[in-house]
Amino acid sequence: MMEFLSAVGYTKTVHTLVDYYQYIKAVEYLICVAFFVSFPMFYKYLNKPQTAAQEASR
């Protein structure tokens, strides 16, 4: 796990345009996966039913 966390912030040296494109694509896919995981959780958090105590305080 520590190797993964240290590799996350690692900047890769690229020599060709294809290397650069592959690196950017990989980062883009990681961002998309993070969004597709976090957005449904955030949506469920926003739309959870209110408890009686929360309704009384309104």
VENWO-V94436 format. One record per residue. RES is the residue in one letter. PHI is phi as a letter, one per 30 degrees, with the letter a starting at -180 (NA if undefined). Layout:
RES|PHI ; RES|PHI
This chain:
M|NA ; M|d ; E|d ; F|d ; L|d ; S|d ; A|d ; V|d ; G|d ; Y|d ; T|c ; K|c ; T|d ; V|c ; H|c ; T|b ; L|d ; V|d ; D|d ; Y|d ; Y|d ; Q|d ; Y|d ; I|d ; K|d ; A|d ; V|d ; E|d ; Y|d ; L|d ; I|d ; C|d ; V|d ; A|d ; F|d ; F|d ; V|d ; S|d ; F|d ; P|d ; M|d ; F|d ; Y|d ; K|d ; Y|d ; L|d ; N|c ; K|d ; P|d ; Q|d ; T|d ; A|d ; A|d ; Q|d ; E|d ; A|d ; S|d ; R|d
